[in-house]
Amino acid sequence: MMRLHQLPVGSKGRIVALRCESDTIRTRLNALGIVKGESVEMLKYTLAKNTYEVRVGQTRLALRKEEAEAVEVAA
C-alpha cells in the first residue's frame, strides 16, 4: 500500500482508503469521486510536488499535496 502522492507518473492503482485528518478534505474528495474501490492514474505533478493531476475513472482532477497524501492506493 502507498499514498497517492507516491504513485509514479503513468502508474495506475485502486483506492483502498481515505486517511483524512479533516472532515472537510474527506468531503471534498468524496464529492470529486475519490472513493474506495475506484481506479486512479497519476498523470503528472508540479516540480515542487505540491499539486498532482490524476485521473479517477474518466475524470481528470488536480489535487493539493495534503489531499493526495490522504488517499491510500494499491498499485
Secondary structure, 3 states (H helix, E strand, C coil): CEEHHHCCCCCEEEEEEECCCCHHHHHHHHHCCCCCCCEEEEEEECCCCCEEEEEECCEEEEEEHHHHHCEEEEC
